[in-house]
Amino acid sequence: MSTPTSGRIVDGTHVLPLRVYYEDTDAAGIVYYANWLRFLERGRTELLRVLGQEHSALREERGVHWVVRRCAIDYLKPARLDEAIEVVTSCSELRGASLDMVQQACRGKETLVRAELTVACVGTGGRPVRLPPHVRTALAQVAASGSPRSRHIRIQPS
C-alpha cells in the first residue's frame, strides 16, 4: 500500500501535488472559491510534516496550536475537475510568535491562486506563544532571506 505524498522541498519552497476532485467543484466543474483555502491549508500542513514538525506532535508535546490571523487571496484563473495542480508554500518572514507565508496554487507554470497569510502560534489558552526554536530552524529552510513584511498581494506574472 502506498502512502499519501507530503510533497517535497524544491529550491526553498514546499511543493504539494493535488488533484481536483468532484467534491472540490461547483456545478460548472470549477473549483469552488472556498475550497482553495482547504488546498492552501493542506500545503501548510504537509510543509510542516516534511520538515518533521507535525501538527499533532507540536500540540501534544508543546501545547502549540497554529491559527491563521490574516489571509489575503487573489483568484487569478480557474481549476477544473480532474486537473493536477500544485500548492507552493514558502515563508516570507519569521517573527517571535508568528510568520508570514506566501502560497500559490499552480497548474504547470500558470498561477491560479496567490495568497499571503500571517500564521500565529498560540498556546492551549489561546494566547500567543513564541515559535519553538526547533520549528523556527525547520521553517528557515523555506524562508526567503531579507524579504520585507508585506501587507499587500503582489501578483507575479505567470
C-alpha positions in Angstrom: 0.0 0.0 0.0 1.4 3.4 -0.9 1.4 6.3 1.5 0.0 9.7 0.6 2.5 12.2 -0.6 3.6 15.1 1.7 5.2 16.9 -1.2 8.8 18.0 -1.4 11.1 20.9 -0.8 12.3 22.4 -4.1 14.5 25.5 -4.3 13.5 26.8 -0.9 9.7 26.2 -1.3 7.4 23.3 -0.5 5.5 21.8 -3.4 2.4 19.7 -2.8 0.8 18.0 -5.8 -3.0 17.7 -5.6 -5.8 16.5 -7.9 -9.1 18.4 -8.2 -11.9 16.0 -7.2 -15.7 16.3 -7.9 -16.3 17.3 -4.3 -14.0 20.3 -4.8 -16.0 21.8 -7.6 -19.2 23.8 -8.2 -22.0 22.8 -10.6 -19.8 24.0 -13.5 -16.9 21.7 -12.6 -14.7 24.6 -11.4 -13.0 24.6 -8.0 -15.3 26.4 -5.6 -13.6 29.5 -4.3 -13.7 28.5 -0.6 -12.1 25.1 -1.4 -8.9 26.9 -2.3 -8.5 27.7 1.4 -8.6 23.9 2.1 -5.9 23.3 -0.5 -3.7 26.0 1.0 -4.2 24.5 4.5 -3.1 21.1 3.1 0.0 22.8 1.7 0.9 24.4 5.1 0.2 21.1 7.0 2.3 19.0 4.6 5.1 21.6 4.7 5.3 21.1 8.5 5.2 17.3 8.1 8.0 17.3 5.5 10.0 19.4 8.0 9.4 16.9 10.8 7.1 19.3 12.7 3.6 17.7 12.5 0.7 19.5 14.0 -0.2 16.6 16.3 3.3 16.4 17.8 3.5 20.2 18.3 0.1 20.2 20.1 0.8 17.2 22.3 4.4 17.8 23.2 4.5 21.6 23.3 0.9 22.7 23.6 1.4 24.8 20.4 -1.5 25.4 18.0 -1.5 27.3 14.7 -4.1 29.9 13.8 -4.5 32.0 10.7 -4.5 35.6 11.7 -4.7 37.1 8.3 -5.3 35.8 4.7 -5.3 37.9 1.5 -6.1 35.9 -1.6 -6.3 36.6 -5.3 -8.2 34.1 -7.5 -6.5 34.5 -10.9 -7.6 31.5 -13.0 -9.9 28.6 -12.5 -9.0 25.0 -12.0 -11.4 22.2 -13.2 -12.4 18.7 -12.3 -9.6 16.1 -12.6 -6.8 18.6 -13.2 -3.5 18.2 -11.4 -2.4 21.3 -9.5 0.5 22.1 -7.1 0.3 24.2 -3.9 3.6 26.0 -3.5 4.4 27.3 0.0 7.2 29.5 1.5 7.7 31.8 4.4 8.4 35.5 3.8 9.2 36.5 7.4 9.6 34.7 10.8 8.9 36.7 13.9 8.5 35.8 17.6 5.1 34.2 17.7 4.0 34.5 14.0 5.2 34.1 10.5 4.2 35.4 7.1 3.6 32.8 4.4 3.2 33.1 0.7 1.3 30.4 -1.1 0.4 29.8 -4.8 -1.7 27.2 -6.5 -0.3 26.4 -9.9 -1.2 24.3 -12.9 2.1 23.8 -14.7 3.6 27.3 -15.0 0.3 29.1 -14.6 -0.5 30.7 -11.2 -4.2 30.1 -10.4 -4.4 31.4 -6.9 -2.0 33.5 -4.8 -2.3 34.1 -1.1 -0.4 35.9 1.6 -1.1 34.8 5.2 0.0 35.6 8.7 0.0 32.4 10.8 0.5 32.6 14.6 1.4 30.2 17.3 -0.9 30.1 20.3 -0.9 28.0 23.5 -3.8 25.9 24.8 -5.3 29.0 26.4 -5.4 30.9 23.0 -2.6 33.4 23.9 0.4 33.9 21.6 3.5 31.8 22.3 6.9 32.0 20.7 7.7 29.7 17.8 9.7 26.9 19.4 13.4 27.1 18.4 13.3 23.8 16.5 10.3 24.9 14.5 12.0 28.2 13.6 15.1 26.3 12.5 13.0 23.9 10.4 11.0 26.8 8.8 14.1 28.6 7.9 14.5 26.1 5.1 11.6 27.7 3.3 12.1 31.3 4.4 13.1 34.0 2.0 16.0 35.9 3.3 15.7 39.6 3.6 12.1 39.6 2.5 10.2 42.7 3.8 6.9 42.2 5.6 4.1 42.8 3.1 0.5 43.8 3.7 -0.5 43.7 0.0 -0.7 41.0 -2.6 1.9 41.4 -5.4 0.9 39.4 -8.4 3.8 37.9 -10.2 3.3 37.3 -13.9 2.6 33.6 -14.8 
